[in-house]
């Protein structure tokens, strides 16, 4: 995964928010939303999300999704797979 001109580069604090101190939940949400806004205009967002799902990325914003959103996507995919068997 190499996208040298991806708009997320240089914004590690938004895409991988660490401990946000006092008011952490609100600050974390603000950072996640800012990252998702950057992703919404990124030409690599779909490829980024695919890579995150394939590599089971459990941290950070990838392709405009949070870890929880990706976990839900994988869970739905797994359920569909089991139903098809």
C-alpha positions as CSV (number, residue, x, y, z in Angstrom):
1,X,0.0,0.0,0.0
2,X,1.9,3.0,-1.2
3,X,0.1,6.1,-2.2
4,X,2.7,8.9,-2.1
5,X,0.3,11.7,-2.7
6,X,-2.5,10.5,-0.4
7,X,-4.1,13.4,1.5
8,X,-3.8,11.6,4.8
9,X,0.0,11.7,4.8
10,X,1.3,13.9,7.6
11,X,-1.9,13.6,9.7
12,X,-1.0,10.7,11.9
13,X,-2.6,12.4,14.9
14,X,-6.0,12.4,13.1
15,X,-5.9,8.9,11.7
16,X,-4.4,7.2,14.7
17,X,-5.6,9.4,17.7
18,X,-3.7,8.5,20.9
19,X,-4.9,9.4,24.4
20,X,-6.8,12.6,24.0
21,X,-6.6,13.6,27.7
22,X,-9.5,15.3,29.4
23,X,-12.6,15.2,27.2
24,X,-11.0,12.2,25.4
25,X,-14.2,10.7,23.8
26,X,-15.2,14.0,22.3
27,X,-11.7,14.8,21.1
28,X,-11.2,11.3,19.7
29,X,-14.6,11.6,17.8
30,X,-13.5,15.0,16.4
31,X,-10.2,13.6,15.2
32,X,-12.0,10.6,13.6
33,X,-14.5,12.9,11.9
34,X,-11.7,15.1,10.6
35,X,-9.9,12.0,9.2
36,X,-13.1,10.7,7.6
37,X,-13.6,14.1,5.9
38,X,-10.1,13.8,4.4
39,X,-10.9,10.3,3.3
40,X,-14.1,11.4,1.7
41,X,-12.2,13.3,-1.0
42,X,-9.3,10.8,-1.3
43,X,-9.0,8.9,-4.6
44,X,-7.4,6.0,-2.8
45,X,-10.2,5.5,-0.1
46,X,-11.7,2.4,-1.7
47,X,-8.2,0.7,-2.1
48,X,-7.3,1.8,1.4
49,X,-10.4,0.3,2.9
50,X,-9.9,-2.9,0.9
51,X,-6.3,-3.2,2.2
52,X,-7.4,-2.5,5.8
53,X,-10.0,-5.3,5.6
54,X,-7.6,-7.8,3.9
55,X,-5.0,-7.0,6.5
56,X,-7.3,-6.9,9.5
57,X,-6.2,-3.4,10.5
58,X,-7.6,-3.0,14.0
59,X,-6.4,0.6,14.7
60,X,-6.9,3.9,13.0
61,X,-9.0,5.3,10.3
62,X,-8.6,3.5,7.0
63,X,-10.6,4.2,3.9
64,X,-12.9,6.5,5.9
65,X,-13.8,3.8,8.5
66,X,-13.2,3.4,12.2
67,X,-12.0,0.1,13.7
68,X,-15.5,-0.6,14.9
69,X,-17.0,0.0,11.4
70,X,-14.5,-2.4,9.8
71,X,-15.2,-5.0,12.5
72,X,-18.9,-4.8,11.6
73,X,-18.1,-5.1,7.9
74,X,-16.0,-8.2,8.6
75,X,-18.7,-9.7,10.8
76,X,-21.4,-9.2,8.2
77,X,-19.1,-10.7,5.5
78,X,-18.5,-13.7,7.7
79,X,-22.2,-14.2,8.4
80,X,-23.0,-14.1,4.7
81,X,-20.2,-16.6,4.0
82,X,-21.6,-19.0,6.6
83,X,-25.1,-18.7,5.2
84,X,-23.9,-19.6,1.7
85,X,-22.3,-22.8,2.9
